[in-house]
Amino acid sequence: MSKFTNFIDNIQEKISELTTLEIKTIVGDFNVDSESEVTPAQDAQFRLMHTKIDLIGGDITTHISRSIMNDEFTWVRDFHASKEQKAHELVQANIQAVVSLFSLFNKAKDMQGGENQTAAQLGTGSDDFGAGSDDAQF
């Protein structure tokens, strides 16, 4: 197996693992364990906004503590919404980076005179990732 093919296989494996994006905004005293699970600190409470975005299906689910719905916490809701927007921008930038990497490796392979079928397909713009297109969107 060539290094290029191995690279492509690794990218495909990592992409398949990245199907859910989570944004958590927590107000109060809390602990975070090694699994990123949040629990209240001893004798404390916290308020939570938690959004899960299914990057494949497009479903978005947000959980909001009831007490965050009052006017006092408008800033928390606004902060969380801005983080959701930044997350969307980050995902788009990461997709473009992956597309650029595929294109770069395809060009490098072509310059070496290789006859790699996968590399040739990546630069055609007909693949599922939108290689060769500057407007790939999810």
C-alpha positions in Angstrom: 0.0 0.0 0.0 1.5 3.4 -1.0 1.9 6.3 1.5 -0.7 8.2 -0.5 -3.3 5.4 -0.3 -2.6 5.0 3.4 -3.0 8.8 3.9 -6.4 8.7 2.0 -7.5 5.7 4.1 -6.6 7.6 7.4 -8.4 10.7 6.3 -11.6 8.7 5.4 -11.5 6.9 8.8 -11.1 10.2 10.7 -13.9 11.9 8.7 -16.3 9.0 9.5 -15.6 9.5 13.2 -16.4 13.2 13.1 -20.2 13.1 12.6 -21.3 15.1 15.6 -20.4 18.6 16.8 -21.2 19.5 20.4 -21.2 23.0 21.9 -21.6 23.4 25.7 -22.1 26.6 27.6 -22.1 26.1 31.4 -22.7 28.7 34.1 -22.0 27.8 37.7 -19.6 25.7 39.7 -18.9 22.3 38.1 -16.3 19.6 37.5 -15.3 18.1 34.1 -13.9 14.6 34.1 -11.5 12.9 31.6 -14.5 11.9 29.4 -15.6 15.6 29.2 -18.7 14.8 31.4 -19.9 17.8 33.4 -21.1 17.4 37.0 -22.0 20.1 39.6 -19.3 20.8 42.2 -20.2 19.6 45.7 -23.3 21.4 47.0 -23.4 23.5 43.8 -25.6 23.9 40.8 -24.9 24.9 37.3 -27.0 26.0 34.3 -26.3 24.5 30.9 -26.9 25.1 27.2 -25.9 22.1 25.2 -26.1 21.9 21.4 -25.5 18.7 19.3 -25.2 19.1 15.6 -25.4 16.0 13.4 -23.0 16.9 10.6 -24.3 14.2 8.3 -28.1 14.4 8.7 -28.1 18.1 9.6 -30.2 17.7 12.8 -29.5 20.3 15.5 -30.7 19.7 19.1 -30.2 22.2 21.9 -30.9 21.6 25.6 -31.3 24.7 27.8 -31.7 24.9 31.6 -35.1 26.5 32.3 -33.5 29.2 34.4 -31.4 30.5 31.5 -34.5 31.5 29.7 -35.1 34.6 31.8 -33.8 38.0 30.9 -30.9 37.8 33.3 -29.2 35.2 31.1 -29.7 36.8 27.7 -25.9 37.2 27.5 -25.5 33.4 28.0 -27.9 32.7 25.2 -26.1 35.2 22.9 -22.7 33.8 23.9 -23.8 30.3 23.1 -25.3 31.4 19.7 -22.0 33.0 18.8 -20.2 29.8 19.6 -22.6 27.8 17.4 -21.8 30.2 14.5 -18.1 29.9 15.1 -18.4 26.1 15.2 -20.2 26.2 11.8 -17.4 28.4 10.4 -14.7 26.0 11.8 -16.4 23.0 10.3 -16.5 24.7 6.9 -12.8 25.7 7.2 -11.9 22.1 8.1 -13.8 20.7 5.2 -12.0 23.1 2.9 -8.6 22.1 4.4 -9.3 18.4 3.8 -10.3 19.2 0.2 -7.1 21.2 -0.3 -5.0 18.3 1.2 -6.6 15.9 -1.3 -5.9 18.3 -4.1 -2.3 18.9 -3.0 -1.5 15.2 -2.7 -3.2 14.5 -6.0 -0.9 17.1 -7.7 2.2 15.8 -6.0 1.3 12.2 -7.0 0.8 13.4 -10.6 4.1 15.2 -10.6 5.8 11.9 -9.6 4.2 10.2 -12.6 2.2 7.8 -10.5 -0.8 6.0 -11.8 -2.8 5.9 -8.6 -6.5 5.5 -9.5 -7.7 7.1 -6.2 -5.4 10.1 -6.7 -6.6 10.6 -10.3 -10.3 10.5 -9.1 -9.7 13.1 -6.4 -8.7 15.9 -8.7 -11.7 15.5 -11.1 -14.2 17.4 -9.0 -16.6 14.5 -9.3 -15.9 12.9 -5.9 -18.2 13.2 -2.9 -16.0 15.7 -1.1 -16.2 18.4 -3.8 -12.5 18.4 -4.6 -11.7 21.1 -7.1 -14.7 23.2 -5.9 -14.3 26.2 -3.7 -17.9 26.1 -2.5 -18.2 22.6 -0.9 -20.9 22.9 1.8 -22.6 20.7 4.3 
